[in-house]
Amino acid sequence: MFEALSHKALPFGWEVGDLTSEFGFVVPKNTSTRMLVEQVALLWNDSEKFEELTESKFNLVSSKHTWKSIFYEYDKLFKELLIEDSL
């Protein structure tokens, strides 16, 4: 999903795991395949809306999912674990 977004390819599908509305175009798990296809087709046919959504998700991933931010989160987590372990 992140690799797709890094190339401005909008992920779409059912909301599962990391694929949420934060990072792609999703429908609830109980949505039929037909409804998913219809909704994706509507989005693709509105090129302005499609480009806007794709660009916003690309910008989100570009700014939030950098190695610097990932290592910062790991550092924070490890520090919390060390504090808990010392109690």
trRosetta pair geometry for C-beta under 8 A, 3 or more apart (Angstrom, degrees):
i j d omega theta_ij theta_ji phi_ij phi_ji
1 4 5.7 -51 -149 32 28 112
1 5 6.5 23 155 -13 62 106
1 11 4.7 -14 -134 -55 85 161
1 18 6.0 -164 39 104 151 112
1 19 5.6 -163 -95 -85 146 85
1 23 5.8 62 157 137 126 133
1 24 6.5 -88 -151 -45 113 129
2 5 5.7 -55 -147 40 34 109
2 6 6.2 40 152 -27 66 104
2 23 7.6 -52 -79 -159 65 138
2 61 5.8 166 -140 -150 79 131
2 65 5.8 -120 -139 139 129 162
3 6 5.6 -51 -148 30 32 115
3 7 7.0 12 156 -2 61 106
4 7 6.3 -76 -162 46 31 97
4 9 4.2 -90 -174 81 85 105
4 10 7.5 -75 140 49 114 3
4 11 5.2 110 83 -61 147 91
5 8 7.2 35 -167 -87 41 25
5 9 6.9 -106 -73 60 28 60
5 10 7.4 54 -99 -105 74 39
5 11 6.8 -52 -52 -11 91 100
5 23 6.6 -86 -54 -170 149 92
5 24 7.7 -116 -69 -76 113 84
5 57 5.5 -108 -131 133 121 101
5 58 5.5 -174 180 -98 84 58
5 61 4.4 105 118 5 137 161
6 58 7.5 129 -105 -140 22 83
6 61 6.4 -111 -68 122 68 134
6 62 7.5 127 -116 -79 69 77
8 54 5.7 67 -170 160 81 116
8 55 7.4 7 -133 -87 108 54
8 58 5.1 -2 -99 -88 73 143
9 54 7.8 -41 -140 -144 8 118
10 24 6.2 132 177 -140 72 75
10 25 5.9 41 156 -5 118 108
10 50 7.3 -132 5 -169 155 81
10 53 6.4 50 -120 111 146 101
10 54 4.4 -95 -58 -101 113 90
10 57 6.3 103 -120 49 84 146
11 19 5.9 -119 135 -128 135 109
11 23 6.6 13 48 129 127 90
11 24 3.6 -62 81 -109 92 137
11 25 7.3 180 95 29 52 67
11 57 8.0 -142 29 158 83 155
12 24 5.8 -165 -80 168 40 110
12 25 4.1 -15 -107 71 96 99
12 26 6.9 -172 -151 -76 53 45
12 36 7.7 144 148 -177 105 99
12 40 5.4 111 144 -106 159 116
12 43 7.9 176 -102 59 146 152
13 16 7.5 -53 117 22 112 101
13 19 6.0 1 65 151 107 155
13 24 7.2 4 29 129 77 143
13 26 6.4 -16 74 -117 50 75
13 27 7.6 -107 143 30 26 83
13 36 7.0 23 -138 -160 40 138
14 19 7.6 81 85 99 47 128
14 26 6.5 53 176 -160 16 90
14 27 6.0 -52 -108 70 55 78
14 28 7.3 -11 -151 125 82 21
14 29 5.2 76 -179 -110 121 51
14 31 6.6 -175 -108 49 91 102
14 36 7.0 -60 -62 -96 76 140
15 19 6.4 -154 -134 106 41 82
15 20 5.8 52 -146 -116 100 55
15 21 7.0 -25 -101 -34 120 77
15 26 4.1 89 -71 160 81 138
15 27 6.9 -142 -17 79 88 27
15 28 6.0 -28 25 -112 117 35
15 29 6.3 -87 60 -48 78 73
16 19 5.8 22 58 53 62 105
16 29 6.7 90 -68 -93 91 102
18 23 6.9 -4 151 40 84 152
19 23 6.5 -110 -132 78 45 110
19 24 5.4 -27 -157 36 86 138
19 26 6.0 144 144 -88 91 127
20 23 6.0 73 56 24 69 89
20 24 7.3 122 68 37 28 84
20 26 6.3 -81 -159 8 24 157
21 24 7.2 -98 -119 68 26 53
21 25 7.7 33 -126 -124 66 27
21 26 5.3 -113 -70 39 65 109
22 60 7.2 -156 169 154 79 157
23 57 5.9 101 -157 -154 41 111
23 60 7.2 -139 -101 95 65 132
23 61 6.8 76 -131 -67 97 107
24 57 6.5 80 -81 -138 39 155
25 39 7.8 -174 160 130 115 108
25 40 6.9 125 112 -104 137 79
25 43 6.2 13 -144 -97 160 176
25 53 6.5 50 -70 152 107 145
27 31 3.9 -44 140 27 124 165
27 35 6.7 160 -168 114 162 104
27 36 5.2 -139 26 -100 146 84
27 39 6.2 127 -69 49 127 158
28 31 5.2 121 64 -28 70 99
31 35 4.9 -116 -177 84 95 126
31 36 5.6 114 122 -58 118 87
32 35 4.6 96 58 6 83 101
32 36 7.0 -143 97 -5 45 85
33 36 5.6 -53 -149 35 34 114
33 37 6.3 33 154 -18 67 106
34 37 5.9 -57 -150 38 28 110
34 38 6.3 28 153 -19 64 108
35 38 5.6 -53 -145 37 32 113
35 39 6.2 30 157 -18 65 107
36 39 6.0 -60 -149 38 27 107
36 40 6.3 24 156 -16 65 108
37 40 5.9 -56 -144 39 29 109
37 41 6.2 32 155 -21 64 108
38 41 5.7 -55 -147 36 29 112
38 42 6.5 32 154 -21 63 104
39 42 5.7 -49 -149 32 33 113
39 43 6.6 32 152 -17 63 104
40 43 5.7 -56 -152 37 34 112
40 44 6.2 32 153 -18 68 107
41 44 5.7 -53 -142 39 31 110
41 45 6.2 30 158 -20 65 109
42 45 5.9 -59 -147 37 27 110
42 46 6.7 10 157 -5 63 107
43 46 6.2 -69 -153 44 30 98
43 49 6.4 -115 -148 106 67 113
43 50 5.3 114 157 -87 81 91
43 53 7.1 -42 -162 30 120 153
44 47 7.7 13 175 -83 44 61
44 50 5.7 65 -112 -89 34 148
46 49 4.0 16 120 28 118 117
46 50 6.0 147 86 -22 67 88
47 50 5.4 -55 -140 40 32 115
47 51 6.0 32 161 -19 68 106
48 51 6.0 -54 -145 37 26 107
48 52 6.2 27 155 -19 62 110
49 52 5.7 -56 -146 38 29 113
49 53 6.2 27 157 -17 65 107
50 53 6.0 -58 -147 38 26 107
50 54 6.2 24 156 -16 64 111
51 54 5.8 -57 -143 40 29 111
51 55 6.0 28 159 -19 65 110
52 55 5.9 -56 -144 38 25 110
52 56 6.4 24 157 -19 62 108
53 56 5.9 -56 -147 35 29 109
53 57 6.5 22 157 -13 64 107
54 57 6.1 -61 -150 39 29 105
54 58 6.1 31 153 -21 65 110
55 58 5.5 -54 -144 37 31 115
55 59 6.2 31 157 -19 65 106
56 59 5.8 -52 -146 36 30 111
56 60 6.5 35 152 -23 62 105
57 60 5.6 -50 -149 32 33 116
57 61 6.5 28 156 -13 65 105
58 61 6.1 -61 -151 40 28 105
58 62 6.0 29 153 -21 65 112
59 62 5.5 -55 -140 38 30 114
59 63 6.2 16 164 -9 65 111
60 63 6.4 -69 -148 42 23 99
60 64 5.8 -11 170 9 65 120
61 64 6.5 -68 -123 52 23 91
61 65 4.9 -29 -163 30 66 123
62 65 7.5 -16 -56 50 9 82
62 66 7.8 34 174 -63 41 93
63 66 7.5 -46 -175 -26 20 108
64 69 6.1 -135 -178 119 43 169
65 69 6.6 -107 -112 70 18 128
65 70 6.9 44 -158 -55 59 103
66 69 4.9 91 53 10 80 99
66 70 6.9 -146 92 -5 40 88
67 70 5.5 -56 -143 39 34 113
67 71 6.1 31 159 -16 69 107
68 71 6.2 -57 -146 39 25 105
68 72 6.4 31 152 -23 61 107
69 72 5.4 -50 -147 33 34 117
69 73 6.6 35 155 -19 64 102
70 73 5.9 -55 -154 34 32 109
70 74 6.6 30 150 -15 65 105
71 74 5.5 -52 -146 39 37 113
71 75 6.1 43 154 -23 68 105
72 75 5.7 -53 -147 35 29 114
72 76 6.4 31 153 -19 63 106
73 76 5.7 -52 -147 36 31 113
73 77 6.3 32 154 -19 64 107
74 77 5.7 -56 -147 38 31 111
74 78 6.2 28 157 -17 67 107
75 78 6.0 -55 -145 38 27 108
75 79 6.4 29 156 -19 62 107
76 79 5.9 -57 -150 35 28 112
76 80 6.5 28 152 -18 63 106
77 80 5.7 -56 -152 35 32 111
77 81 6.4 30 152 -18 66 106
78 81 5.5 -53 -146 37 34 112
78 82 6.3 36 154 -20 66 104
79 82 5.7 -52 -147 35 31 112
79 83 6.5 33 153 -19 64 104
80 83 5.8 -54 -151 35 32 111
80 84 6.4 30 153 -16 65 106
81 84 5.7 -54 -146 39 32 111
81 85 6.1 34 154 -22 66 109
82 85 5.6 -54 -142 37 30 113
82 86 6.4 27 158 -20 63 107
83 86 6.0 -60 -150 34 29 108
83 87 7.1 37 151 -32 61 101
84 87 6.0 -51 -160 16 35 115
